[in-house]
Amino acid sequence: MQPSKAPLGVNITRSTGQQTISVLKVYLNNGEFRSVKCGDATDVKGIIHLLCGQLHQSALPLEALFALRLRHVATGELQWLHRDTTLHQVLDKYLPEHSLSDWRFELRVRYLLANLDDFIQRDQVTFTFFYEQVKNDYLRTQAEVEVDLAISLCCLEIRRDVTQLSIDKKSTGLEFLEREVGLDRFLPSCTFLQHKAKALRKMILAQFKTVSHFSEPQCMLLFLRSVKQVVAFDREVFSCQLGIGWTVSVELVISCEKGIGFATDARGPLRPVGQFAQVQNIETVVHEGDFRALVRLRVAGTAEPLSISCENIRVAEAIADLVDGYCRLVHSTNTSYWTRKGLSTFTYHPLYYDVLFDL
């Protein structure tokens, strides 16, 4: 049975036999969108493949790094979609009661290679998509950014984006750029609030000469390594509890470089749980009474699975999907490590949750 109305970006066009063909509008990190035709039996993996086909005419070597999510336009609430979930399941299970026009599909690079040099060499298209994603996340950040860092990142992006433009003290290149493009394309809003435009122009002119000889890949790599001070793109952090019954509140950290770990204090040391190659199985379980959810990770070398208690199923699925994606990546397989129970019958409730990014 189809939902009574389609969510933002889904246009039901026609039925072919028992399958409904939809035009799915999926947003990219820069606010633009791509439209793909798919049936209700098409899974998320297939939708991602169609989208990647629009990004480049040839197959992308690192297509497995992409993920699809739903974002609530007003609240920013997120729902990550597992690669084996069909479009019908997405509409029927994740969006049955909501005001469906408030949600939109987004394509993201979620799983990363720890070595950025390896990343850019293996797949420049996916790397560039990821770079733009991080850059746009940085420009939208509400966190305070040190002016020296902001100017350095600004100059790197100007050099990468407008290589033909000459910017020095004797040229009008910066004035042209500010007038025709706008410096808000290179600096976060907090920088404009804290410093006058004249002072910013002076700092940019002084800093730009230090990067004027850099190549585009050099600019991108240095930008990413520097911006991690503001946008920790290499990890996701979740507030949850370890154990069942008697539990300990922790910050669960999932990182492409360090694997899975946790800290009981925001400033405390990270305690390792295991590497992705050690994870043997992932399971999510919902408590019917209070809708809290558990993620169970079976890690090689441990007697019992690690139980992670989450506020609700959305948090649990965000964790499970992230770990599963990295497990598939390190084992070079499309086979999921996540045992998803009850997807065909469980209806998701509109409970909100926070995914805390270590910004």
N, C-alpha and C positions, 0 to 999 in steps of 0.2 A: 504494500500500500504506500502510495506517495504522500509526502507531506502536503498540507493544504496550500501552502505557498512556498516558493523557493527562496533560499537565502540570497543575500547580496552577492551577485556574481554568478548565479545559477539561472539559466534560462531554459526551461523545458520546451524543446522544439517539436518533437514528434515521437511517436511510438512505432517501433519496428517489432512485430510479434509481441513478445512479452518483455522486451527491453526498451526502456525510455532513453532516448538520445538527448543529452543536455549539452549546452554550451557553458562551460565553466570559466569564469573570470578569475584569474589568479594574479595577485599583486606582487610586484617585485620590490626590492628594497628602496628603490628611488621614487616610489609612488606610482610608477607606470604599471600597466597590467598586460597580461597575455590571455587570449581566449583559446580554449581547446575544446574540441568535441569529444565526448566520451559517453559510454553507456553506464547504466546504473550498476553493472557488474564489473566495470573497470576499477581496479584497485589503485591505491595511492601511488604505488610503484609505477604503474602504467601512466598515471597522470604526470608524474615527475618526468618520465621518459619523453612524453609528448612535449612538455615544456622545454626540456633540454634540447630537443630537436629544433626548437625555435631560437634557442640561444646560439646554436652553431650547427652547420650543415653536417658535420661529421660527429660520430659518437664521442662523448666526453669520457676520457679515461677514468675520471673520478666522479662520475655521476652518483655513486653511492654516498657521497658527502651531503647530498641535498635531502631536505625534509620538507614536509608540507604541514602547515598549522592553520588553525582558525584563530582569528583575533576579534574580540568584541570591540567595535569601533569606539564606543563611548568609554568603557571601563579599562580597556587594554587586557582583559582576561584572555588567557591563552589555552588552547587545546591542541596538543601535538597529535598528529594522526599517524598511526602505525602504517608501515608500507603495505601490509597485507589487507588493510581495511578497504572494503569496496565503497564506492560513492553512495550506494543505497544505504549501507550501514552508517556512513557518516551522517546522512540526512535523517535517517530514522532513529539513530541512537544518540547522537550528540546534539541534535537540534530539534527535538520533538515539540517542546513547549515554549521555547524562546521566541522573542520577536525576531524572526529569521533575517529580516532586512538589516539587522544591526551587526551581523557577522560578515567577515570577509576571509577568503583564502589567501595565504601568503606562502611564497616559495622562499626558503632560507637554506643557506649552508649551515648545518648544525654539527656535523661530525668533522673533525679536523685531523690533519696530519701534524704531528708535533714539530716536524722540521719544515719551516716555511720555505727554505731554499729548495727542498725536495718537492714541495707542493707546487711552486711556480714552474719548476722544470717539467713536472709530469703532466700538468694540465693548466695552461695559461688562461683558458676561458673560465674555468671554474674558479681559479685563483682570483681573477679580475672581478668576478661576481662577488666573491667573498670580501675582497678588498673594499669594493663599493659599499657592501653591506656594513662593514665595520666603520667605514668613514661616515656613512649616514647616521649610524647609531651614535657616533661621537658628536656629530653636529647637532643632534637632537638632545644630547645629554643635559640634564639639569644640574649635574654635579659641578662644583667649582673647579676650574682648570687654571693652573699656574700660567701666567701670561707668557713666560719664556717658552713653555711647552707648546702653548697655543700658537705662538708665532712660528716656532720651528715646524710644527705640523702644517701650518698654513703655507709656508714656503715650499715644503716638499710637495704638497698637492698642486700648488700653482705650477711648479716646475714640471710635474708629471702631466698635468691637464692642458697646459698652454705652452708647450715647448717652443713654439715659434715666437713667443712674445719676449722681448728684451726688457728686463727690469733692472735699471741701475739709477744712480743719482742724477744722471744727465738725461734720462729718457722720460717720456710721458707714458710709458707702458703701464705702470701701476695705476695712474689716473684713468687710463683707458679701461683697464680691467675693472676698476671700481665702478666706473660709469656704465659700462656695457654688460658686465656679468654680475657684479656685486660681491663684496667681500664676505657676505653672509654665506656664500657657497664654500668658503674656506675656513671660517671661524665660527665657533659656537656663540649663541646669543649672549651667554654670560660674559664673554670677553668684551662685547660692545657696551654692556651695561657698566663695566668697571673701568673702561679706558676710552678716552676721546679718540675720534677717528684720526686726527692729525698725529697723535702719539703712536697709534697703531701703524700708520703709513711709514713713519720714521723707523720703527722697529723692523718692519717687513723689509724695507730697503737695506737696512744694515745686515739682516740675517740672510737675505736671498743670495748674496754673493757666495756664501759658504756651500750652497747646494746647486748653484747654476751649472756645474759641470756633471751633475749626476744623470744617469740614464733613467728611463722610466722604471725598469725593475728595481733599481737601487732605491729610488724614491719610495716605491710601494713597500719594499721590505723594511726600510728604515722607519717609515710611517707606522707600520704595524707593530714593530718592536717598541716604538716610543709610546704609542697610544694606549698600550696595555696598562699604563699608569692610571688611565681614566676608565677605559672600557676593557674589562678582563674577558676578552672574547674567547680565551682558551679554556674557560671553565664555566660551569653553572653551579650555583649554590642554592640548596633547598633547606628550609627550616623544617625539621622533622624530629622523630624520636627513635631511638634504637631499643629493640627488645619488645617483649609482649608482657602485659601486666605491669611489672616494675620496669619503667623505662627511663631513659636519659635523653634530655633534650640536646640536640646537636645541630650543627651546620654541616650538612652532607655536601661534600665537594666532589664533583665529577669533572676530571680534567683530561685533556687529550695527552698530556705529558706524564702526569703522575697517577693516572687511573682513578680509583675510588678511595676516598678518605673522608675523615670527619674531624671536627674540632668542637669541643664542649664550650669553648670560649672564643668569641670573635677574634681575639688577639692571641689565642693560644696556638700551640703547634698542631700541625695537621697529622693525624694518626692514620696510617695506611690501612686499608681493608683488603685490597688486592688489585692486581692488574686485570685488564679486560681479558687477556688470554687465559686467566685462571677461572673466569666465570663459566660455570657449566650449565646453569639454568636460571631463568628469571620467572617469577610468578607473582601475579597481583591478585589479591583477595579482598573482597568488600564485606564489611560488617553490616548486615542488614539493619541492625537497630539504629545506629547513629551515622551510618554511611561513611565512617572512617575506613581507611584502606591500608592494607599492608603490601609492601614489596618484599619478597623473599629472594635473596640471592644465594645460590649455592656456589661456593667458591672452593676450588681444589685445595686440599690440604687442611680444611676445617671440618670439624666433626658435625657441626650443626649449621644450617643456613642462617645467614644474617637477616634478621627481621627489621624492616624499616616501617615505622608507623607514621602514616601521613594524615593530614587533616581530612582529605577526601580523595576520591578516585582520580580527579584531575592531576593532583600532585603526584600520586602513585604512578599514573601512566606517563607523566612527563619524565620521571626518573627511569622507569622501565624502558621507555622508548630510547632514551639517551644511552643507557648502558647497552641495550640491544644493538643499537646502531654501531657503537664502537666494537662490540664483540664480532659483528659481521665484518667490520672493516679489518680487524687484526687477523681474522681467519680467512679473509678473501672469499666470503660465501654470501649467498642470498638467503640462506636458511636462517630463520629467526631462532633466537635462544629464549624467547619470551613465550611462556605458556599462558595464553589469554583465555581465562575461563569466563563463561557467561556472556560473551559479547553478543550472541544471537538473541538473548532474552533480557539482558539487563538494560534498563533505561537510565540514562544519566540525569542527575538532578542538578538544577541551576545553583550550585554552591560555588562561591567564589574562593579563589586561593591566590596566594602570592608566590611567584617564583622570584627569588632574590638573586639578582646578579651582583657580583662583587665588583662594583664600579669604583 
